[in-house]
Structures are given as C-alpha cells and as structure tokens.
Amino acid sequence: MKNRKALIILPALVLIACLVWFFSGVENMKFSNILNFGIILLILIFAVLVGFRRFKSFRDGGPAEDELSKKILAKAASMSYYISLYLWLAIMYFSDRIALENHTLIGFGIIGMAVVFGVCWLVINFAGLKNE
Amino acid sequence: MNNRIKEFRARYNLTQDDLAGKVNVRRETIVFLEKNKYNPSLRLAHDIARVFGTTIEEIFIFDS
C-alpha cells in the first residue's frame, strides 16, 4: 500500500515541478530548456513504466522484485557509476571551454547521470545477465 | 550453461506464469532463463528442480 502511494505521489510531484518550471519561463524558452524538459519527461515516463511493471507483478500475486531484477538494478548502477565518472570528467574539461554557468553544468551532469542509468538498465534488460 | 526448463515445463503442462508463481519469481525471470540470458542462483535452481521433481543436473547443463 505504501509502495502504491509512492508510485503515484513521487512521479506526480516531479511532473508538477516540471510543469511549474516549464510554464514559469515559457515566454523566453530556449532550445536547451526544451531539451532539458524533454529529458526529464523521458526519465519520468521510464520511472512510471518500471513502477507499473513492479505493481503489475505484485497485483498478479508475484513478487514486486526478484533476484533477476535486483541483479539488473545492481549491474546498471555499477555500470552507470563508472560511465558517470567519465561524464563528470568531460563536463570538467568542457567547463573552461564553453560559456555556461556552474549550476547549468551541474544540472547537465545530474540529468546525464539519470540518462546513463536508464540506458544501462535498458541495455542490460535487453542483453541479459549471462554468466554473471 | 544451458537448461531444459522449457522442455520440463511442457512435460508438466505449466505456463511461464505458473512456474514463476511456484518458485516466487517474476515471469520475466523465467523468460530470461529459457532464453539462456540469465544463470539462476543456486536457490532458484534448486526450487525449479524441486517443482519438476528432479535434480539440478537434470535441468541445468553445465558446459565445461
């Protein structure tokens, strides 16, 4: 029950925050803002899909998580950690060469980490965990 | 490592959902196992073997 509430409340809060952010600056919206908004929306859809799969499994009498899903999550987390290190190195390298403010760069880094994790999770889900 | 889960499942007339329910995993895990995309834990292998009333060696074939 607690999980079911969290499944609805958390994405709803993120969506509301995104919509407030989107509509508060809609007059002087730049391409980068639209891109950021699109990426956050994709992450939100991804989170809802994962949550729905868990909920569906739970509703059908099965476990919300099992050994495979936990292993996929752990593998995706470890892979995305390594890739994120290089992402932050790249951001540090480019921070002197492009005219962006620090908070924008940090935002790109955080969104990048989320995207990297999502991509790793999808790749592992598709490829499987053979001989792990 | 290969396995004969699909063959045993057909023999016992079980669906992937049925087997998943009996060993308390999600259906996707059974799909991954049958496609040889995942090697199960010893516990899961034991549970699957018990459902089919046989040994782990009968179901999971280890390549040397």
N, CA and C atoms of all chains as a GROMACS GRO file, in nm:
protein
  588
    1MET      N    1   0.083  -0.120   0.000
    1MET     CA    2   0.000   0.000   0.000
    1MET      C    3   0.086   0.125   0.000
    2LYS      N    4   0.192   0.120   0.085
    2LYS     CA    5   0.285   0.232   0.093
    2LYS      C    6   0.352   0.254  -0.042
    3ASN      N    7   0.394   0.140  -0.104
    3ASN     CA    8   0.460   0.147  -0.234
    3ASN      C    9   0.366   0.201  -0.341
    4ARG      N   10   0.239   0.162  -0.332
    4ARG     CA   11   0.142   0.206  -0.431
    4ARG      C   12   0.124   0.357  -0.423
    5LYS      N   13   0.120   0.410  -0.301
    5LYS     CA   14   0.107   0.556  -0.284
    5LYS      C   15   0.230   0.627  -0.338
    6ALA      N   16   0.348   0.571  -0.304
    6ALA     CA   17   0.474   0.632  -0.350
    6ALA      C   18   0.480   0.632  -0.502
    7LEU      N   19   0.427   0.526  -0.563
    7LEU     CA   20   0.427   0.511  -0.709
    7LEU      C   21   0.348   0.623  -0.775
    8ILE      N   22   0.245   0.671  -0.709
    8ILE     CA   23   0.162   0.778  -0.765
    8ILE      C   24   0.215   0.915  -0.724
    9ILE      N   25   0.250   0.928  -0.594
    9ILE     CA   26   0.287   1.060  -0.542
    9ILE      C   27   0.420   1.111  -0.600
   10LEU      N   28   0.521   1.025  -0.602
   10LEU     CA   29   0.653   1.072  -0.647
   10LEU      C   30   0.654   1.121  -0.793
   11PRO      N   31   0.604   1.040  -0.890
   11PRO     CA   32   0.602   1.092  -1.027
   11PRO      C   33   0.514   1.216  -1.040
   12ALA      N   34   0.404   1.220  -0.964
   12ALA     CA   35   0.315   1.336  -0.970
   12ALA      C   36   0.388   1.463  -0.924
   13LEU      N   37   0.465   1.450  -0.815
   13LEU     CA   38   0.540   1.566  -0.765
   13LEU      C   39   0.644   1.613  -0.867
   14VAL      N   40   0.716   1.517  -0.926
   14VAL     CA   41   0.817   1.554  -1.027
   14VAL      C   42   0.749   1.620  -1.147
   15LEU      N   43   0.635   1.564  -1.190
   15LEU     CA   44   0.563   1.619  -1.304
   15LEU      C   45   0.515   1.761  -1.274
   16ILE      N   46   0.460   1.783  -1.154
   16ILE     CA   47   0.412   1.916  -1.116
   16ILE      C   48   0.527   2.016  -1.115
   17ALA      N   49   0.641   1.973  -1.055
   17ALA     CA   50   0.759   2.060  -1.050
   17ALA      C   51   0.807   2.096  -1.190
   18CYS      N   52   0.806   1.997  -1.280
   18CYS     CA   53   0.848   2.021  -1.419
   18CYS      C   54   0.753   2.117  -1.488
   19LEU      N   55   0.623   2.096  -1.469
   19LEU     CA   56   0.524   2.182  -1.535
   19LEU      C   57   0.534   2.326  -1.485
   20VAL      N   58   0.554   2.342  -1.352
   20VAL     CA   59   0.570   2.477  -1.296
   20VAL      C   60   0.693   2.544  -1.356
   21TRP      N   61   0.802   2.468  -1.361
   21TRP     CA   62   0.927   2.519  -1.418
   21TRP      C   63   0.909   2.555  -1.566
   22PHE      N   64   0.838   2.466  -1.640
   22PHE     CA   65   0.819   2.486  -1.783
   22PHE      C   66   0.735   2.609  -1.811
   23PHE      N   67   0.621   2.622  -1.738
   23PHE     CA   68   0.529   2.732  -1.768
   23PHE      C   69   0.573   2.866  -1.707
   24SER      N   70   0.660   2.861  -1.605
   24SER     CA   71   0.708   2.988  -1.546
   24SER      C   72   0.802   3.062  -1.642
   25GLY      N   73   0.869   2.990  -1.727
   25GLY     CA   74   0.962   3.057  -1.820
   25GLY      C   75   0.926   3.033  -1.964
   26VAL      N   76   0.796   3.014  -1.991
   26VAL     CA   77   0.756   2.976  -2.126
   26VAL      C   78   0.778   3.089  -2.228
   27GLU      N   79   0.782   3.218  -2.182
   27GLU     CA   80   0.797   3.330  -2.276
   27GLU      C   81   0.937   3.331  -2.338
   28ASN      N   82   1.038   3.313  -2.250
   28ASN     CA   83   1.174   3.316  -2.304
   28ASN      C   84   1.239   3.176  -2.300
   29MET      N   85   1.167   3.081  -2.353
   29MET     CA   86   1.213   2.942  -2.355
   29MET      C   87   1.320   2.922  -2.463
   30LYS      N   88   1.434   2.866  -2.421
   30LYS     CA   89   1.540   2.838  -2.519
   30LYS      C   90   1.532   2.691  -2.558
   31PHE      N   91   1.608   2.658  -2.663
   31PHE     CA   92   1.609   2.518  -2.709
   31PHE      C   93   1.662   2.426  -2.599
   32SER      N   94   1.766   2.473  -2.526
   32SER     CA   95   1.826   2.389  -2.421
   32SER      C   96   1.725   2.359  -2.309
   33ASN      N   97   1.637   2.458  -2.279
   33ASN     CA   98   1.535   2.436  -2.176
   33ASN      C   99   1.435   2.329  -2.220
   34ILE      N  100   1.397   2.337  -2.348
   34ILE     CA  101   1.301   2.238  -2.401
   34ILE      C  102   1.365   2.100  -2.400
   35LEU      N  103   1.494   2.096  -2.435
   35LEU     CA  104   1.567   1.968  -2.435
   35LEU      C  105   1.571   1.910  -2.293
   36ASN      N  106   1.606   1.995  -2.196
   36ASN     CA  107   1.609   1.950  -2.055
   36ASN      C  108   1.473   1.897  -2.011
   37PHE      N  109   1.369   1.973  -2.048
   37PHE     CA  110   1.234   1.933  -2.010
   37PHE      C  111   1.198   1.798  -2.072
   38GLY      N  112   1.235   1.781  -2.197
   38GLY     CA  113   1.208   1.654  -2.267
   38GLY      C  114   1.279   1.538  -2.200
   39ILE      N  115   1.406   1.560  -2.161
   39ILE     CA  116   1.483   1.453  -2.097
   39ILE      C  117   1.420   1.416  -1.963
   40ILE      N  118   1.381   1.518  -1.886
   40ILE     CA  119   1.319   1.490  -1.755
   40ILE      C  120   1.188   1.414  -1.773
   41LEU      N  121   1.113   1.454  -1.877
   41LEU     CA  122   0.986   1.385  -1.906
   41LEU      C  123   1.011   1.239  -1.941
   42LEU      N  124   1.118   1.213  -2.020
   42LEU     CA  125   1.154   1.076  -2.056
   42LEU      C  126   1.189   0.994  -1.932
   43ILE      N  127   1.268   1.056  -1.842
   43ILE     CA  128   1.307   0.987  -1.718
   43ILE      C  129   1.183   0.954  -1.636
   44LEU      N  130   1.090   1.049  -1.633
   44LEU     CA  131   0.965   1.029  -1.557
   44LEU      C  132   0.884   0.913  -1.615
   45ILE      N  133   0.872   0.912  -1.748
   45ILE     CA  134   0.798   0.803  -1.814
   45ILE      C  135   0.865   0.669  -1.784
   46PHE      N  136   0.998   0.668  -1.790
   46PHE     CA  137   1.075   0.548  -1.761
   46PHE      C  138   1.048   0.499  -1.618
   47ALA      N  139   1.050   0.593  -1.522
   47ALA     CA  140   1.027   0.557  -1.382
   47ALA      C  141   0.886   0.501  -1.362
   48VAL      N  142   0.788   0.565  -1.430
   48VAL     CA  143   0.649   0.519  -1.417
   48VAL      C  144   0.634   0.378  -1.476
   49LEU      N  145   0.700   0.355  -1.590
   49LEU     CA  146   0.692   0.222  -1.654
   49LEU      C  147   0.751   0.114  -1.564
   50VAL      N  148   0.868   0.144  -1.505
   50VAL     CA  149   0.933   0.047  -1.415
   50VAL      C  150   0.842   0.022  -1.294
   51GLY      N  151   0.789   0.130  -1.239
   51GLY     CA  152   0.700   0.118  -1.123
   51GLY      C  153   0.575   0.038  -1.157
   52PHE      N  154   0.521   0.063  -1.278
   52PHE     CA  155   0.400  -0.008  -1.320
   52PHE      C  156   0.426  -0.158  -1.335
   53ARG      N  157   0.545  -0.191  -1.390
   53ARG     CA  158   0.580  -0.334  -1.406
   53ARG      C  159   0.585  -0.402  -1.270
   54ARG      N  160   0.645  -0.334  -1.173
   54ARG     CA  161   0.653  -0.390  -1.037
   54ARG      C  162   0.514  -0.406  -0.977
   55PHE      N  163   0.433  -0.303  -0.996
   55PHE     CA  164   0.298  -0.305  -0.940
   55PHE      C  165   0.215  -0.417  -1.003
   56LYS      N  166   0.231  -0.434  -1.136
   56LYS     CA  167   0.156  -0.537  -1.208
   56LYS      C  168   0.194  -0.676  -1.156
   57SER      N  169   0.324  -0.695  -1.138
   57SER     CA  170   0.372  -0.824  -1.087
   57SER      C  171   0.318  -0.849  -0.946
   58PHE      N  172   0.318  -0.744  -0.864
   58PHE     CA  173   0.268  -0.754  -0.726
   58PHE      C  174   0.118  -0.784  -0.726
   59ARG      N  175   0.044  -0.715  -0.816
   59ARG     CA  176  -0.101  -0.733  -0.825
   59ARG      C  177  -0.137  -0.876  -0.868
   60ASP      N  178  -0.053  -0.933  -0.958
   60ASP     CA  179  -0.079  -1.069  -1.006
   60ASP      C  180  -0.035  -1.176  -0.907
   61GLY      N  181   0.007  -1.135  -0.789
   61GLY     CA  182   0.043  -1.231  -0.684
   61GLY      C  183   0.189  -1.268  -0.681
   62GLY      N  184   0.269  -1.211  -0.772
   62GLY     CA  185   0.412  -1.239  -0.773
   62GLY      C  186   0.488  -1.137  -0.692
   63PRO      N  187   0.620  -1.154  -0.682
   63PRO     CA  188   0.698  -1.056  -0.608
   63PRO      C  189   0.719  -0.928  -0.691
   64ALA      N  190   0.723  -0.814  -0.625
   64ALA     CA  191   0.749  -0.689  -0.697
   64ALA      C  192   0.892  -0.688  -0.750
   65GLU      N  193   0.981  -0.752  -0.677
   65GLU     CA  194   1.122  -0.763  -0.718
   65GLU      C  195   1.166  -0.907  -0.695
   66ASP      N  196   1.253  -0.956  -0.781
   66ASP     CA  197   1.310  -1.088  -0.756
   66ASP      C  198   1.460  -1.081  -0.779
   67GLU      N  199   1.527  -1.198  -0.776
   67GLU     CA  200   1.673  -1.195  -0.783
   67GLU      C  201   1.725  -1.135  -0.914
   68LEU      N  202   1.654  -1.161  -1.025
   68LEU     CA  203   1.700  -1.107  -1.153
   68LEU      C  204   1.686  -0.955  -1.157
   69SER      N  205   1.571  -0.904  -1.117
   69SER     CA  206   1.551  -0.758  -1.123
   69SER      C  207   1.648  -0.685  -1.030
   70LYS      N  208   1.678  -0.748  -0.913
   70LYS     CA  209   1.775  -0.686  -0.822
   70LYS      C  210   1.915  -0.685  -0.882
   71LYS      N  211   1.950  -0.798  -0.950
   71LYS     CA  212   2.082  -0.805  -1.012
   71LYS      C  213   2.095  -0.706  -1.127
   72ILE      N  214   1.987  -0.693  -1.206
   72ILE     CA  215   1.989  -0.597  -1.318
   72ILE      C  216   2.007  -0.456  -1.265
   73LEU      N  217   1.935  -0.425  -1.156
   73LEU     CA  218   1.945  -0.292  -1.096
   73LEU      C  219   2.087  -0.266  -1.044
   74ALA      N  220   2.145  -0.367  -0.978
   74ALA     CA  221   2.281  -0.352  -0.923
   74ALA      C  222   2.384  -0.337  -1.034
   75LYS      N  223   2.367  -0.416  -1.140
   75LYS     CA  224   2.461  -0.409  -1.252
   75LYS      C  225   2.449  -0.274  -1.322
   76ALA      N  226   2.324  -0.228  -1.344
   76ALA     CA  227   2.302  -0.099  -1.409
   76ALA      C  228   2.361   0.013  -1.324
   77ALA      N  229   2.346   0.002  -1.192
   77ALA     CA  230   2.400   0.106  -1.102
   77ALA      C  231   2.554   0.109  -1.109
   78SER      N  232   2.617  -0.009  -1.109
   78SER     CA  233   2.764  -0.011  -1.112
   78SER      C  234   2.816   0.038  -1.246
   79MET      N  235   2.749  -0.004  -1.356
   79MET     CA  236   2.793   0.041  -1.489
   79MET      C  237   2.778   0.192  -1.503
   80SER      N  238   2.661   0.242  -1.459
   80SER     CA  239   2.635   0.386  -1.475
   80SER      C  240   2.727   0.469  -1.386
   81TYR      N  241   2.771   0.410  -1.273
   81TYR     CA  242   2.867   0.481  -1.187
   81TYR      C  243   2.997   0.505  -1.263
   82TYR      N  244   3.050   0.398  -1.325
   82TYR     CA  245   3.176   0.414  -1.400
   82TYR      C  246   3.160   0.513  -1.514
   83ILE      N  247   3.050   0.500  -1.588
   83ILE     CA  248   3.029   0.589  -1.703
   83ILE      C  249   3.012   0.734  -1.655
   84SER      N  250   2.944   0.750  -1.541
   84SER     CA  251   2.922   0.886  -1.488
   84SER      C  252   3.054   0.954  -1.448
   85LEU      N  253   3.151   0.874  -1.403
   85LEU     CA  254   3.282   0.933  -1.370
   85LEU      C  255   3.341   1.002  -1.493
   86TYR      N  256   3.331   0.932  -1.607
   86TYR     CA  257   3.383   0.990  -1.732
   86TYR      C  258   3.297   1.109  -1.776
   87LEU      N  259   3.168   1.101  -1.750
   87LEU     CA  260   3.078   1.211  -1.784
   87LEU      C  261   3.120   1.338  -1.709
   88TRP      N  262   3.146   1.323  -1.576
   88TRP     CA  263   3.186   1.438  -1.496
   88TRP      C  264   3.324   1.489  -1.538
   89LEU      N  265   3.413   1.396  -1.576
   89LEU     CA  266   3.545   1.438  -1.627
   89LEU      C  267   3.528   1.522  -1.753
   90ALA      N  268   3.438   1.477  -1.842
   90ALA     CA  269   3.412   1.550  -1.966
   90ALA      C  270   3.353   1.688  -1.934
   91ILE      N  271   3.261   1.692  -1.838
   91ILE     CA  272   3.200   1.821  -1.800
   91ILE      C  273   3.306   1.915  -1.744
   92MET      N  274   3.396   1.858  -1.660
   92MET     CA  275   3.505   1.941  -1.604
   92MET      C  276   3.595   1.995  -1.715
   93TYR      N  277   3.622   1.909  -1.814
   93TYR     CA  278   3.708   1.950  -1.926
   93TYR      C  279   3.644   2.063  -2.005
   94PHE      N  280   3.514   2.045  -2.034
   94PHE     CA  281   3.446   2.144  -2.118
   94PHE      C  282   3.402   2.269  -2.041
   95SER      N  283   3.403   2.262  -1.908
   95SER     CA  284   3.355   2.376  -1.830
   95SER      C  285   3.440   2.503  -1.855
   96ASP      N  286   3.570   2.485  -1.886
   96ASP     CA  287   3.655   2.601  -1.914
   96ASP      C  288   3.640   2.650  -2.057
   97ARG      N  289   3.586   2.562  -2.141
   97ARG     CA  290   3.585   2.594  -2.284
   97ARG      C  291   3.450   2.642  -2.336
   98ILE      N  292   3.343   2.618  -2.259
   98ILE     CA  293   3.212   2.669  -2.303
   98ILE      C  294   3.156   2.764  -2.197
   99ALA      N  295   3.081   2.861  -2.248
   99ALA     CA  296   3.032   2.966  -2.158
   99ALA      C  297   2.898   2.926  -2.098
  100LEU      N  298   2.903   2.838  -1.999
  100LEU     CA  299   2.781   2.801  -1.928
  100LEU      C  300   2.806   2.821  -1.778
  101GLU      N  301   2.698   2.857  -1.709
  101GLU     CA  302   2.714   2.880  -1.565
  101GLU      C  303   2.730   2.746  -1.491
  102ASN      N  304   2.787   2.756  -1.370
  102ASN     CA  305   2.814   2.633  -1.294
  102ASN      C  306   2.689   2.551  -1.267
  103HIS      N  307   2.579   2.621  -1.228
  103HIS     CA  308   2.459   2.545  -1.194
  103HIS      C  309   2.400   2.474  -1.315
  104THR      N  310   2.421   2.533  -1.435
  104THR     CA  311   2.374   2.468  -1.559
  104THR      C  312   2.455   2.340  -1.584
  105LEU      N  313   2.586   2.353  -1.564
  105LEU     CA  314   2.673   2.236  -1.585
  105LEU      C  315   2.639   2.124  -1.486
  106ILE      N  316   2.614   2.162  -1.361
  106ILE     CA  317   2.577   2.060  -1.260
  106ILE      C  318   2.444   1.995  -1.298
  107GLY      N  319   2.352   2.077  -1.348
  107GLY     CA  320   2.222   2.024  -1.394
  107GLY      C  321   2.241   1.924  -1.506
  108PHE      N  322   2.328   1.959  -1.603
  108PHE     CA  323   2.356   1.866  -1.713
  108PHE      C  324   2.414   1.736  -1.658
  109GLY      N  325   2.503   1.750  -1.561
  109GLY     CA  326   2.566   1.631  -1.502
  109GLY      C  327   2.465   1.540  -1.435
  110ILE      N  328   2.375   1.599  -1.359
  110ILE     CA  329   2.275   1.519  -1.286
  110ILE      C  330   2.178   1.452  -1.384
  111ILE      N  331   2.132   1.530  -1.482
  111ILE     CA  332   2.042   1.471  -1.582
  111ILE      C  333   2.116   1.363  -1.662
  112GLY      N  334   2.242   1.393  -1.694
  112GLY     CA  335   2.324   1.295  -1.768
  112GLY      C  336   2.336   1.164  -1.692
  113MET      N  337   2.358   1.174  -1.560
  113MET     CA  338   2.370   1.053  -1.477
  113MET      C  339   2.242   0.970  -1.483
  114ALA      N  340   2.128   1.040  -1.475
  114ALA     CA  341   1.999   0.970  -1.480
  114ALA      C  342   1.980   0.902  -1.615
  115VAL      N  343   2.017   0.973  -1.722
  115VAL     CA  344   2.003   0.916  -1.857
  115VAL      C  345   2.095   0.794  -1.872
  116VAL      N  346   2.219   0.807  -1.824
  116VAL     CA  347   2.315   0.696  -1.833
  116VAL      C  348   2.261   0.573  -1.759
  117PHE      N  349   2.205   0.596  -1.641
  117PHE     CA  350   2.149   0.484  -1.564
  117PHE      C  351   2.034   0.417  -1.641
  118GLY      N  352   1.945   0.500  -1.697
  118GLY     CA  353   1.832   0.446  -1.772
  118GLY      C  354   1.877   0.365  -1.892
  119VAL      N  355   1.977   0.418  -1.964
  119VAL     CA  356   2.028   0.347  -2.082
  119VAL      C  357   2.093   0.215  -2.041
  120CYS      N  358   2.173   0.218  -1.932
  120CYS     CA  359   2.238   0.094  -1.883
  120CYS      C  360   2.132  -0.009  -1.846
  121TRP      N  361   2.028   0.035  -1.777
  121TRP     CA  362   1.922  -0.057  -1.734
  121TRP      C  363   1.854  -0.121  -1.855
  122LEU      N  364   1.826  -0.038  -1.958
  122LEU     CA  365   1.761  -0.090  -2.078
  122LEU      C  366   1.851  -0.190  -2.151
  123VAL      N  367   1.980  -0.155  -2.163
  123VAL     CA  368   2.075  -0.243  -2.234
  123VAL      C  369   2.086  -0.377  -2.162
  124ILE      N  370   2.099  -0.374  -2.028
  124ILE     CA  371   2.113  -0.499  -1.952
  124ILE      C  372   1.983  -0.580  -1.959
  125ASN      N  373   1.869  -0.511  -1.956
  125ASN     CA  374   1.741  -0.579  -1.968
  125ASN      C  375   1.727  -0.648  -2.102
  126PHE      N  376   1.784  -0.586  -2.205
  126PHE     CA  377   1.775  -0.642  -2.340
  126PHE      C  378   1.878  -0.755  -2.357
  127ALA      N  379   1.999  -0.731  -2.311
  127ALA     CA  380   2.108  -0.828  -2.334
  127ALA      C  381   2.106  -0.943  -2.235
  128GLY      N  382   2.051  -0.922  -2.118
  128GLY     CA  383   2.050  -1.026  -2.015
  128GLY      C  384   2.177  -1.026  -1.932
  129LEU      N  385   2.183  -1.119  -1.839
  129LEU     CA  386   2.298  -1.124  -1.747
  129LEU      C  387   2.361  -1.263  -1.754
  130LYS      N  388   2.406  -1.298  -1.872
  130LYS     CA  389   2.462  -1.432  -1.889
  130LYS      C  390   2.598  -1.442  -1.821
  131ASN      N  391   2.621  -1.554  -1.755
  131ASN     CA  392   2.749  -1.584  -1.689
  131ASN      C  393   2.791  -1.477  -1.589
  132GLU      N  394   2.696  -1.424  -1.515
  132GLU     CA  395   2.728  -1.325  -1.412
  132GLU      C  396   2.729  -1.395  -1.277
  133MET      N  397   2.612  -2.207  -1.973
  133MET     CA  398   2.522  -2.305  -1.913
  133MET      C  399   2.388  -2.306  -1.988
  134ASN      N  400   2.345  -2.423  -2.030
  134ASN     CA  401   2.214  -2.438  -2.095
  134ASN      C  402   2.116  -2.498  -1.995
  135ASN      N  403   1.989  -2.492  -2.032
  135ASN     CA  404   1.891  -2.555  -1.943
  135ASN      C  405   1.774  -2.615  -2.021
  136ARG      N  406   1.700  -2.701  -1.954
  136ARG     CA  407   1.587  -2.771  -2.018
  136ARG      C  408   1.455  -2.730  -1.952
  137ILE      N  409   1.449  -2.606  -1.907
  137ILE     CA  410   1.328  -2.561  -1.836
  137ILE      C  411   1.205  -2.567  -1.926
  138LYS      N  412   1.223  -2.521  -2.051
  138LYS     CA  413   1.109  -2.518  -2.145
  138LYS      C  414   1.055  -2.660  -2.167
  139GLU      N  415   1.149  -2.752  -2.184
  139GLU     CA  416   1.112  -2.893  -2.209
  139GLU      C  417   1.035  -2.950  -2.087
  140PHE      N  418   1.087  -2.924  -1.969
  140PHE     CA  419   1.022  -2.975  -1.847
  140PHE      C  420   0.887  -2.907  -1.825
  141ARG      N  421   0.882  -2.780  -1.859
  141ARG     CA  422   0.757  -2.704  -1.842
  141ARG      C  423   0.648  -2.762  -1.931
  142ALA      N  424   0.687  -2.795  -2.054
  142ALA     CA  425   0.591  -2.854  -2.148
  142ALA      C  426   0.547  -2.991  -2.097
  143ARG      N  427   0.642  -3.067  -2.042
  143ARG     CA  428   0.611  -3.202  -1.992
  143ARG      C  429   0.510  -3.195  -1.876
  144TYR      N  430   0.526  -3.095  -1.792
  144TYR     CA  431   0.437  -3.082  -1.676
  144TYR      C  432   0.318  -2.990  -1.703
  145ASN      N  433   0.307  -2.946  -1.830
  145ASN     CA  434   0.196  -2.861  -1.873
  145ASN      C  435   0.183  -2.734  -1.786
  146LEU      N  436   0.296  -2.669  -1.766
  146LEU     CA  437   0.297  -2.545  -1.686
  146LEU      C  438   0.325  -2.427  -1.778
  147THR      N  439   0.259  -2.316  -1.752
  147THR     CA  440   0.292  -2.194  -1.825
  147THR      C  441   0.408  -2.125  -1.754
  148GLN      N  442   0.464  -2.026  -1.820
  148GLN     CA  443   0.574  -1.948  -1.757
  148GLN      C  444   0.524  -1.882  -1.630
  149ASP      N  445   0.400  -1.833  -1.635
  149ASP     CA  446   0.340  -1.770  -1.517
  149ASP      C  447   0.325  -1.869  -1.401
  150ASP      N  448   0.282  -1.991  -1.435
  150ASP     CA  449   0.265  -2.094  -1.332
  150ASP      C  450   0.398  -2.124  -1.263
  151LEU      N  451   0.501  -2.146  -1.345
  151LEU     CA  452   0.632  -2.179  -1.289
  151LEU      C  453   0.686  -2.062  -1.206
  152ALA      N  454   0.669  -1.941  -1.259
  152ALA     CA  455   0.716  -1.822  -1.186
  152ALA      C  456   0.649  -1.814  -1.049
  153GLY      N  457   0.519  -1.841  -1.046
  153GLY     CA  458   0.444  -1.838  -0.920
  153GLY      C  459   0.494  -1.944  -0.823
  154LYS      N  460   0.527  -2.062  -0.875
  154LYS     CA  461   0.570  -2.173  -0.787
  154LYS      C  462   0.708  -2.147  -0.726
  155VAL      N  463   0.794  -2.077  -0.800
  155VAL     CA  464   0.929  -2.052  -0.746
  155VAL      C  465   0.945  -1.907  -0.696
  156ASN      N  466   0.833  -1.836  -0.695
  156ASN     CA  467   0.829  -1.699  -0.640
  156ASN      C  468   0.926  -1.601  -0.708
  157VAL      N  469   0.921  -1.602  -0.842
  157VAL     CA  470   0.994  -1.501  -0.919
  157VAL      C  471   0.897  -1.439  -1.018
  158ARG      N  472   0.945  -1.337  -1.090
  158ARG     CA  473   0.860  -1.275  -1.191
  158ARG      C  474   0.867  -1.357  -1.320
  159ARG      N  475   0.763  -1.343  -1.403
  159ARG     CA  476   0.760  -1.420  -1.528
  159ARG      C  477   0.880  -1.388  -1.617
  160GLU      N  478   0.925  -1.261  -1.613
  160GLU     CA  479   1.040  -1.220  -1.694
  160GLU      C  480   1.164  -1.302  -1.661
  161THR      N  481   1.177  -1.342  -1.535
  161THR     CA  482   1.293  -1.421  -1.495
  161THR      C  483   1.291  -1.558  -1.564
  162ILE      N  484   1.173  -1.617  -1.573
  162ILE     CA  485   1.160  -1.746  -1.642
  162ILE      C  486   1.190  -1.728  -1.791
  163VAL      N  487   1.143  -1.617  -1.849
  163VAL     CA  488   1.171  -1.588  -1.990
  163VAL      C  489   1.322  -1.578  -2.012
  164PHE      N  490   1.391  -1.503  -1.925
  164PHE     CA  491   1.536  -1.487  -1.934
  164PHE      C  492   1.606  -1.622  -1.920
  165LEU      N  493   1.559  -1.704  -1.827
  165LEU     CA  494   1.621  -1.835  -1.804
  165LEU      C  495   1.608  -1.923  -1.929
  166GLU      N  496   1.488  -1.924  -1.986
  166GLU     CA  497   1.464  -2.010  -2.102
  166GLU      C  498   1.543  -1.963  -2.225
  167LYS      N  499   1.570  -1.835  -2.231
  167LYS     CA  500   1.649  -1.782  -2.343
  167LYS      C  501   1.799  -1.790  -2.315
  168ASN      N  502   1.836  -1.850  -2.203
  168ASN     CA  503   1.976  -1.859  -2.161
  168ASN      C  504   2.043  -1.722  -2.144
  169LYS      N  505   1.963  -1.626  -2.102
  169LYS     CA  506   2.018  -1.491  -2.081
  169LYS      C  507   2.050  -1.466  -1.935
  170TYR      N  508   2.025  -1.566  -1.853
  170TYR     CA  509   2.049  -1.547  -1.710
  170TYR      C  510   2.079  -1.681  -1.644
  171ASN      N  511   2.182  -1.685  -1.562
  171ASN     CA  512   2.213  -1.804  -1.484
  171ASN      C  513   2.154  -1.785  -1.344
  172PRO      N  514   2.068  -1.876  -1.302
  172PRO     CA  515   1.999  -1.853  -1.174
  172PRO      C  516   2.090  -1.878  -1.055
  173SER      N  517   2.045  -1.829  -0.940
  173SER     CA  518   2.117  -1.858  -0.816
  173SER      C  519   2.096  -2.006  -0.783
  174LEU      N  520   2.178  -2.057  -0.695
  174LEU     CA  521   2.166  -2.197  -0.655
  174LEU      C  522   2.028  -2.223  -0.593
  175ARG      N  523   1.980  -2.126  -0.516
  175ARG     CA  524   1.849  -2.138  -0.452
  175ARG      C  525   1.737  -2.151  -0.555
  176LEU      N  526   1.743  -2.064  -0.659
  176LEU     CA  527   1.638  -2.068  -0.762
  176LEU      C  528   1.648  -2.198  -0.842
  177ALA      N  529   1.770  -2.238  -0.875
  177ALA     CA  530   1.790  -2.364  -0.950
  177ALA      C  531   1.733  -2.481  -0.869
  178HIS      N  532   1.757  -2.480  -0.739
  178HIS     CA  533   1.705  -2.585  -0.651
  178HIS      C  534   1.553  -2.584  -0.648
  179ASP      N  535   1.494  -2.465  -0.639
  179ASP     CA  536   1.348  -2.453  -0.635
  179ASP      C  537   1.285  -2.504  -0.765
  180ILE      N  538   1.349  -2.468  -0.879
  180ILE     CA  539   1.296  -2.512  -1.009
  180ILE      C  540   1.304  -2.665  -1.019
  181ALA      N  541   1.417  -2.718  -0.978
  181ALA     CA  542   1.434  -2.864  -0.983
  181ALA      C  543   1.330  -2.933  -0.895
  182ARG      N  544   1.299  -2.874  -0.782
  182ARG     CA  545   1.202  -2.933  -0.689
  182ARG      C  546   1.060  -2.932  -0.747
  183VAL      N  547   1.029  -2.822  -0.820
  183VAL     CA  548   0.897  -2.814  -0.885
  183VAL      C  549   0.880  -2.930  -0.983
  184PHE      N  550   0.989  -2.962  -1.058
  184PHE     CA  551   0.981  -3.068  -1.158
  184PHE      C  552   1.015  -3.206  -1.099
  185GLY      N  553   1.039  -3.211  -0.972
  185GLY     CA  554   1.067  -3.337  -0.905
  185GLY      C  555   1.193  -3.406  -0.955
  186THR      N  556   1.294  -3.327  -0.985
  186THR     CA  557   1.418  -3.385  -1.036
  186THR      C  558   1.539  -3.314  -0.974
  187THR      N  559   1.656  -3.341  -1.029
  187THR     CA  560   1.777  -3.280  -0.973
  187THR      C  561   1.819  -3.158  -1.056
  188ILE      N  562   1.904  -3.076  -0.999
  188ILE     CA  563   1.953  -2.956  -1.070
  188ILE      C  564   2.028  -2.999  -1.198
  189GLU      N  565   2.106  -3.106  -1.188
  189GLU     CA  566   2.186  -3.152  -1.302
  189GLU      C  567   2.100  -3.195  -1.421
  190GLU      N  568   1.978  -3.241  -1.392
  190GLU     CA  569   1.888  -3.283  -1.499
  190GLU      C  570   1.837  -3.163  -1.578
  191ILE      N  571   1.825  -3.052  -1.512
  191ILE     CA  572   1.767  -2.933  -1.576
  191ILE      C  573   1.875  -2.840  -1.631
  192PHE      N  574   1.978  -2.820  -1.552
  192PHE     CA  575   2.084  -2.726  -1.596
  192PHE      C  576   2.205  -2.804  -1.643
  193ILE      N  577   2.245  -2.775  -1.765
  193ILE     CA  578   2.358  -2.847  -1.826
  193ILE      C  579   2.479  -2.754  -1.826
  194PHE      N  580   2.579  -2.794  -1.753
  194PHE     CA  581   2.700  -2.712  -1.742
  194PHE      C  582   2.797  -2.746  -1.856
  195ASP      N  583   2.837  -2.641  -1.931
  195ASP     CA  584   2.940  -2.662  -2.036
  195ASP      C  585   3.076  -2.654  -1.970
  196SER      N  586   3.162  -2.747  -2.007
  196SER     CA  587   3.297  -2.741  -1.948
  196SER      C  588   3.387  -2.652  -2.034
   0.00000   0.00000   0.00000
